[in-house]
């Protein structure tokens, strides 16, 4: 199965061309075919969303050796196999790559991999972005600990499967409803979803704090500041970092305060605000406007799910509201 088919950036049977491209994309300085009389068939697809870049790579029915050097790039690289398998030597460890076993590579450290009939989804994850997300979730406690992940990912665990499924979901979304859509609200929400799932579901040095931290009692003005921000900027991208920065507290504190005040989490409150604004736009829509256009404007891309949520909130389908406008 191929991914990101609408985002092809490279296709070649030439080993030198492939090596040059991978060197630029993923800091790979050695790429060799193992065996004689075989030819490779490389395809590379990449799609950007928010400030992340999702990559799909396939090398055909060949066995290859890949080496990466030490570098100053303080990023991780998340890899999920979609076909074939291999072996990896990284951070003093050796383990298999397979559909059930992925990799979190520290791009500052060297790596040697042997891959056969190989295809994968991968993504560079700047440590800076991950730490920003941790800070948004737990506050200043994030400043006290280095961010570290294990090298291997067990996709047979519940958390591992969830992260892999999230990668697949994003790949299909970028190749489907979002293929030509430049919508910061949607793209930033995909980014937040992926980063949070990686931090919450894959074992790392913040796992205990993220799951079990006890937050202090929320101060009411935090809620008001966040609430007013949501209402004023609901038509723009509101990420976790933006919301907690404006509120002046950790996300955990804000979540507890919102649940006490409104009976829901801040992002659920944001969704309800956007639903309300969608409702008003449908009522006041001009001739020729469609439910899809208005829904997408407010960040709803799955129209079937949106219709169900809208009907539950307002008692009618959005198409009925549009027909009855004016």
N, C-alpha and C positions, 0 to 999 in steps of 0.2 A: 504494500500500500504506500502510495506517495502522499506527501504533504506539501502545502503551500504551492500548489501547481500554478497559481496565477502570479507567483513571485519568483520565477526563474531568473537567476542572474548569471549562471555559468553552466555550460555543457561542453565537455571535451573528452577525447580519448588520449590526450597527450599528457604524459606524466609530468613533464616540466611545467606546462601551463597550470596543471593542478597544484603542484608544489608552490608555485608563485602566488596563486590565489589564496591557498590555505595559510601561507606565511603572513599575508596581509590581514586575513580575517581572524585567525586564531593562533597566531604566534607559533606556527609549526615550521620548523626549519629543515626537517628531513622527512621525505615521503617516498617510499620505495615499494615496488611490486616484488613479492617473493615468488620465485619460480620463473621459468622461461616459457616462451611460446604462448603467453597469455596477454590479453589486452584489457585495459580498464575502460569503464564507461562512467565517468564522473558527472554528476549533476548537483548543483548547489542552488538552493532557494533561500532567500532571506526576506523577512518582513519586519518592518519597524512598528512599534507601538509605544506611545509615550516616549520614555528615554531608554527603552530596551530593544533588543534586536533578536528575533527568533530565527534560527537557522535549521534547515533540513539538508542533509548531505547523504549521497549514496555513491558508492564507488564501483558497483557492478559485481560480477561473480569472480572476484579475485581476492588474493590474500595480500595484505599490505602491512608495512611497518611504518609507524609514525613516531617521530621524536620531537620533543619541544625542549627548548633551553630554559635556563633561569632567565627571569625578566624582572622589570620594575613595575609591572602591571598589577596593582593591588586589586585583583578581581578574582572571582571564582567562575568556573565554567560548569554548568549543569548539563549532563548528557543522559539521554534516555534512548536506548537501542530500539529501533523499529524493525530491524531485520538482521539476521546473522548474529555474530558474536565475536569475542576476542579475549585477549588477556592484557592487563595493564600493570605496569610497574610505576608507582608514584608514592612519594612520601615514605619510602622505605617499606612499602607494602606491595604485595602481588595478589591480584584476584581476577576472576573472570568477569567479562562483560557479556550480558545476555538480555533477553526481554525482561527477565526478573531481577537484573542487577545493573544498576546505573552508576554514575560517577559524579562526584563533585571535585573538580580539579582546582588546585591552587595554582593560578597562572604565574605566580612568582617562582615556582619550583619546577624542576625538569620532570619529564614524563616520557615513558616508552610504552607503546601499545602495538599489539599485533591483532589485526582485524581481518575477518574473512566473510565475504558476501555481505558486507556491512552497510547499514543505513541507520541514521539516527536523527533525533531532534536535539538541538543544543542551544544554549543561551549563555552569553557572558553576563555575570552578575557583579557589578562593581560593589566592593565591600562598603563604600560610602553610602550607596543607596540602601543596602540592607541595614546598616547601622542607623540611618535616618528612620527607617521603618520601625526598628526596635525602639528607638527613642520615642516615636509617636505612640507606641503601645504601652511602654512601661515608665517613661519619663527619664530622669537623670540617672537612675540605676543603670541605664544602658552605657553610661560613660565609664563605668568602673570595671568592665570586663571586656577582654578581647573576644571578637567574634570568631568562633571556630566550628567547623562541621567535620563529621567523619568523612573519609574519602569515598567509601562505597555507599550506595543507596539500595536498600532492600525493597523492591517494588512488590514483594509479596505481603508486606505489612500493610495495615490499614492506612497509615500515614503516607507510606511510599506510593501506594496505589492512588491516593488522592492527589498527590503532586503530579504523578504521571498523567492522570486523567485531566488535570488542569492544563497541563502543557498541550495535550491533544485537543482539548476544548478551545484553547486560544488559537491553535493552528487552524482549526476548522473555521472559527469565527473570522480570522484575518483573511481566509481564503473564500469566505462566503459573504455574509451580510456586511462585513467591514472592508471588503476588498478595495473599494474605491471611496470609502467614507472617511473624511477628515473630521472627526468629532472628538475633541479633547476629553469630554466627559466620559465617553465610552472607553477610549484608549487608556485613560488614567485609571478607570475602574478595573480594567483587565490587569494592569500593572500592579495595583494594590492587591488584588485577589491573589495573583501569583506569588508576590513577595511575602504576603502574610501566610499563605499556605506553606511555603518553603520554611519559614521561620517556625511556624507552629507544628508542622507535621514531621519535619526531618530533625533528628537529634543534633543539637548544637549546644554551645556553651551558655545560651540564654534559655534553654528549654524549661528549666524549673521556674525561673522568674516569669516567663511568659504564661505558664500554665497555673502557677500557684501564688503569684504575688498578691498580697493583700493591700489594696489601695486605701488611702486615707479618705475620710468623709468629704464628699464634694461640697464646695462652697457655692451657694446659689448663683452668684454672678458669673461663674464659669458657664453654667447652663444658659444664662441669658446671652452672654457674648457669643456662644456657639450657635444658639437658636437664631439670633439676629443675623449672624453671618450666613447661615443657611438660607434664610429668607431673601437676603439681599443678592446672593450670588448663586442661587439655585440653577441658573441658566449657564453657569460656567463649571469648569472642573473643580470639584471639591475633594481633595485627597485627604487621607488621614493626617498627613503632616500639616496640611494647611489648616485643618479644623482644630487640631489640638494646639497648634502654635497660636492661633487666634484666641482660643479659649484660655490658654495659659496653664494647662495641667496635662497630666498623662491621659492617654486614651482610656485606660482602665477606670480612672477617676471620673472622667466624663461619661463613660458608659453607665456607671452606677448612678450618677446624678440624673442622667436622662431617664433611666428606668424608674427612679423614684419619682420624678416629676411628670413624665409623660407615659410611663409604662412601656417604653421601647428604647432600643439603642439609638445613638445619634444617626447612624447611617440609615436605619429604618425610618427615623423621623425625616431625614432628607428625602428618602423615597416617597414618603407620603406627601411632602411638600411638592415634589415634582409631579406626583399624580394629580394634586389639586390644581397646579398650574396647567397641566395637560388638559384637565377638565374645562378650565376657563378658556383655553385656546380653542378647544373643540366647539364650545358654545359660540365663540366669537369668530370662527373661521370664515375666511372669505371663500368665494366661489372657486372651485378647482383645488382647494386644499384637501389632503387625504389624511386618514388616520395615521398611516405610516410616517408621513413627513412630520406630523406634530409629535408623535411618540418618539421618533429618533431625535428631534430637537431637544427633548428633555431626558435623553439618555436611555430609552427603552428600545432594545434592538430585537428581542424575541417577541414578535407581535402576538403570537398565541398566548404566551405567558402574560404579556402585558394586558391583553383583553380579559383574561381571567382575573387578574389582580384588580383591574379597573372595575369590572362588574361586581366584584366582592365589595369594593369600596363605595361605589355609587349606585349599585342596584340595576344598572343597564350596561349594555355593551358600548364601547366607544363609538362604534359605527352608528348606533342609535342616537347617541348624543349629537353626532355630526349631522345626521339627517334632521334632527329637531331644532337645530340652531336658529337663532333669531326669533 
